[in-house]
Amino acid sequence: MIFGDRIYQDYIAILKEELMPAMGCTEPIALAYAAALAREQLSAMPDRVKVEVSGNIIKNVKSVVVPNTGGMKGIASSVAAGIVAGDSDKVLEVISDVTDEQRVRIREFLRNVPIEIGGASSQLVFDISITVFSGECSANVRLVNNHTNICHMECNGSVLIDTEINEQPEDNLTDKSILNTADIVEFADMVRIEDIEPIISRQAEYNYAIATEGMKSNYGGSVGQVIIDTMGNSVWNRVRAMAAAGSDARMSGCELPVVILSGSGNQGITASVPLIEYAKEIGASKEQLYRALVLSDLLTVHQKASIGRLSAFCGAVSAGCAAGAGIAYLDGGKVEAVAHTIVNALAIISGMVCDGAKASCAGKIAASVEAGILGYNMYKCGREFRSGDGIVTKGVDKTIANVGKLARDGMRQTDKEILRIMLYDVERTD
């Protein structure tokens, strides 16, 4: 297609909406953001806090370190950090500037202020409601459907924000049904670099920096380091290792920001870092890299649009497949190479479950990037998975739609069972 100005601007808008800076895993940070907003409305330090969250929030907060807290994990720690040290103006970097004194106060708050945690009353996948109390005064903030979507805010019974909760979670964002693989490739080819450079350059800078940090220091399972130490320093090992290392650091509380993608820092890292590493290897220009990153980012968003932001389907799969396609694009591949890479990769790895944010995400990222690379190498060797091979059907976008149905509908019960297992494990081991 020839891009008209409206479609072109919509593609730019999608990139701006989906590529956001954040410090720490996005679900704990969303809790901190809501808590900071509620405390700011209350204009006082609370003496009691009530938190209501959906199951997927519990799943993604339980095991991940909250940055700038001195290694603390969990819902209560995220909320306390937002209340004591949060600056809501920084949105998903809400706790990026925490002093030593504030870290002490966060721990004191947790010891002295009761924080009641319960399940959300809705059936929404993403639902966070935080109510803070000081004597007879109270304030409430509720986020639904995504990490920054404030649907309700009130203080002392006075409603400040109250928006309709749409059944379609993406209704407040640019329509992603306009995305398809062929048009994404065309857009990557023709987009004016000046229109995307501020967004994409920040993604490259932030995400490669945290990957580098992950390779230098011991975070989590040190998956990135293990790959290089045991498998060697080839470019194919480095692209997996660097992506995994970014997650190693991020899941373990590294105090460096990332640029998230489709609501996830791990997806933002996975869709970008392998391409940056590969571009260095082949001597690609900055413009070539930026176009490839645009392609990888939009392909990730395209896949995630039919899956949903939070599900039982590991988001690293979508980003890893997109990274493989981005590498194909850096090698000069066009629509055929990109499409076959995506289909092959999805045939290999679709179905990997998300059991919450934690250190092992790094291993899943490494496996997903490997599937993306294998999908591309299969294409180069003239090999492909064809329609009828499991969920693979004729046409890359139809295969992506099948994966969306699998993740969104087929794995709904899986998501509930994962949460039950995780909560049982907490009860059993505490």
N, C-alpha and C positions, 0 to 999 in steps of 0.2 A: 504494500500500500504506500501511497504518498502521504506523509503526515501533514494533516492540516494543523493550523496553529492551535486549535482547541485541544486536539489529541496530544500534540506535542507538549503543551503546557500541563496537561493532565499527567503525562509521564514524568515530567519534572516535579510536579506536586507530589506524586507517589514517592519519589525518591526523598523529597524533603520531609514528608510525613513519617517515613519508615526508617530513615537514617538519623537517629538522635543520639547525642552523647549521654552516657550514664556511667555512674561509678557503682560497681557491684552488681550482683544478680538483680534483675529487674523486678522480681516479685517482692523481695525484702525492701527494695528501694521504693517501690510503689507504696508499701505500708508506711515507710518513713515519710514519704511525701504527704500522704493523707494525714498522718499524725501531726506533722509540722503545720499543715493548713488548719487543722482543728485547734491546735494550741494557739495559733496566731489569732483565730477568731475569738477564742476564749479570753485572750489577753491576760492569762494567768497560768501558773503552773498547776496542772491538775492534781487532785488528791485521789482520783479514781478514774480508771479507763475501761471502756468496754470495746472489744474488738469482735466483729463478725465477718467471717471470710468463707469463700467457697472452697470446695475440696482441693481444686487445683492450686490454689494459693498455699494451702497447708503443705501440699506435696512439694512445691518449689521453694519453700522457705525453711523447711525442717532441717536440712542438712548442710546448708551453705553458710559460709562465714560472712557476716555483715562487715563491710569495710569500715575502718576508723573506729572500731569498738574494742580493739584489743583481742580479737579472736572469738567473739561471742556469736552464737547462732540463734535462729528461731524467731517466731513472731513477736514475742515480748521484747526481745532485744532490738528488733527492727523498729518497733513502735517507740520504745524508750529513746532510741537514738534520734528519731525524728522529732520527738517532743522536746528533748533537752538541747539538741545541737542542730536541728534542721533549719534550713533556709529555703522556704518553698519557692522563692524566686528562681532558684537554681534547678527546679523541677527534678529530673532524674539524677542530678548531681547534688541532691538536697543535703547530703551529709559528706560532701567533699572536703569541707574545711572544719575539722573537729580538733579542738585543742586538747592538750593533756588534761587540763582542768575539767573540760566537758566529759572526757572519757571517765573520769572519776565520778562525776555527777550522774552519768548514765547508769553506772553500777549502783549508786546510792538510790536512784529513782526506782530501779528494779527491786531493791531490797525493801523500800519503804512505801511504795504506791501499789495498791492492788490493780492487776491487769486481768480482767475477765475475758477469756477467749472462747468463742463459740462459733458454730456453723452459721452461714448465711441462711436467711429464710427463703431466698429465691433459688431457682434451679439454674441460674446463670453460671457459666463456666468461670467467668472472671467477675468477682464481686468482693469488694472491700468496703466495710463500713466501720468507722472509728468514731466513738463518742467519748469526749473528755468532760470531766466534771470538776468543778471547784465550788464546794459548798452547794448553794442552790442554783448555781449557774452551770450551763452546759453548752457544748457545741458539737456538731456532727458533720462529718465529711464522708461522702460515699463515692467510690470510683467503680464503674462498671465497664465491662467489655474491653477496655484497654488501660494501660498503665497511667494515663494522664487524663482520662475522661471523667471529669467531675459531673455527676448527674444530680447530686444533692448536696447542699451546704446550708446549715442553719446555726443560729446562735441564740440561745435563750428563747426558743420558740419562734424567732423571726426567721423566715425562710429567705435565704439570699440567692440560692440557685436551686431550681427544681425543673429538670428537663425530662421529657418522656424517655423511658427506657425502651429502645427499639428491639424488636425481636431479631433483627438483623444487626449483628454486632458492629459492622463496618459502616453503618449508615451515616455516621458523622465524618467519614473520611472519603477521599476520592474513590470513585467506582473502579474497582480492580477487575471487573469483568472485561474491560477493554484490553487487558493484557493477553497476548498470545505469543508463542515462541517466535514465529516468523517476524512479527512486528517488533519484538524486543531486539532481535538481531539487527533489523533495519534501523531502529532508533539508536542502538549503540554505534552503528556505522556513521550516522549523520548528525548526531546531537552536537550542538555547538559547545566546545569545551568550556568556554567561559560561563555557560549556564549550569554546569555541573561541578566545576572545579572546586568551589568552596565546600561542597558537601563531600565529594569523593576524596579530596586531599586530606580532609580531617579524618575520614575513615581510615585511609591508608596510614596516616601518621599515628593515630591513637592505637589502632589494632596491631600494627606491627611492633609498636613500642612495648605493649603488654606481652606479646609473644616473645620478644627478645628477653624481657624480664623473666618470663617463665622458664626460658632455657638457661638462664644464669643462676637461678636460685631454686631451692627445693620447696616446691609447692605441691600439696596434694600427693598424688601418686607419681609425680614427675614423669608423666607419660611421654612428653616430648623428648626429654633426656634419654629415657629408656630406649626409644626408637633409634636414636642416633648411636647410642652406646652399644647396642646389640645388633643393629642391622646395617650400620655404615652411614656414610655421609653423602650418598647420592642425592641428586636433586629430588627424586621421587620420595625418598625418605625424608628429606628436609621439608617438603611442602606439607607432609602429614605431621611431622614433628613440631613445626612452628605453629600450626593451627592448634594442635593439642596443647602445646605449652601455653598459649594464650588462655585457654580454658583452665589449665592447671593453676595459673596465677589468679585468674578471676574468681574461680570457685573457692579459693582459699583466702580470700579477703585482700588481695593485692590492691593497694590504694592508687591505682592508675585508672583513668577513665577508658571506656571503650565506646565505639559507635555501634549501637545496637541496630538490628535489622528485624523487622516484623515482630518487634517487642522483645527480642532476645539478643543479649551480648554474644552468646555462644554462636548464634547464627550469623551475627555480624562479623565475628572473627573467622568463622569457617568459610564464608562467602568471599572473604577478602585476602586473608594472609597467604593461602596457597598461591594465589595469583601474583602477589607481590614478590614472593620468593622465586617463583618460576620466571617472572619478568626479569629479575636480577640475573638469573642463570643465562637467559637467551639474549640479554642486552636490549630488551624492548624499551622503547621511548616512554616518557611519561604519558604522552597522549595515548599510545597503544594500551598502556596499563589502565588508564582511566576509563577508556571505552570498554575494556574487558571487565572492569569492576562494575560498571553500569549494567552490563549484560548479566553478570553473576548475581548482582543485587536484585534486579528485576525478575530474573528467573526464580530466585528464592521466594520473592513476594508472590509471584504467579502460583507457585506450588502451595504456599502457605495460605493463600486466599481461600482455597477450597477445603483446607484442613481445619483452619481456625488457629488462633494464637496459642491456645493451651489445649492439649489433647494427650491421649496415650501414645501418640505417634511422635517419635523423637524428631525434633525440628532440625537437628544436625544433618539428618538424611537429606532434606530438601536443599540445605545449603551446601552439603558435600557434593551432591549431584550437580548443582549449579557451578561450583568451583571447577569440577571436571570440564564442564562446558566452557567456562571462562578460559581454561588452559587451552582447550581446542581452538577457541577464538584467537588467543595470543599466537597460536601456531599458524594463523591464517585461515582457519576453518570458518565456514559460513553456516547457512541454515541447516544443511544436511548434516554436517559434523556435529553441530550443537544438538540437533534433535536426536540423532542416534546416540550421542553420549548420554543425554538425559534418560532416554528410554532404557538403554542398557544398564545404567546405574540404578534406576528405579527397580528394574527387574531383579537386580542382585540383592538389594538391601532393604527394600520396603518392608515395613512391619517391625522394625526395631522399636522397642517400647521406651517411653519416657517414664522413668521412675523418680522424677524430681531432679532438682538442681543439686549437684554435689560433685565430689572430686572425679567420679568415674565418667562424667560427661566428656572429659578429655579423651578417654579411650573410645567413646562412641564417635567423637569427632574424627579421630584418626581413621576409624573403620569407614566412616562415611566418605571422607576424602579419598581413601583408597578405592572405594567403589566408583567414585567419580572418575578417577584416573583409569581404572580398569575399563570402565565404560568407553572412555575415549580411545584407549589402546585397542580395544576390540574393533572400534570403527576403523582405525588406521589399518588394521589387519584384514579389513573386509568382512568382519564377523558382526552379527547382530542377533538380538532376540526379536522374534517376530510376533505378529498378532496371533493370539491364541496361547502364547507362552504365559500361563498364569494370568496375571492382571494386565499384561501387555495387550494393547489393542492397536488397530490401525490409526496412526496419527499420534504425534507426541502430546498434543494438548488433550486428546481423549484419554491417553494413558495417565496423564497428570490428573485428569478428572476422576479416573478410577481410583487412584491413590487417595484422592480427597474423600471419596465415598468410604473407602476402607478405613481411613483414619477418623473421619467425622462420625460415621454411623456404625461401622462394623466394630470399632474398638471402644465404643462408649462403655460397655460393660467391663471391658478390660481396664479402663481408667478407674472405674469404681473399685475393682478388685485390687489394683495396685495400691490405691489409697488405703483400703482395709488392711492389706498386708503391712504397709508402712506404719499405720497407727497401732496395729497389734504388736509390731516389733518394738515400738516405743514403750507401750504398756508392759511388755514382757521383760524388757531389759532395764527399765528405770528402777 
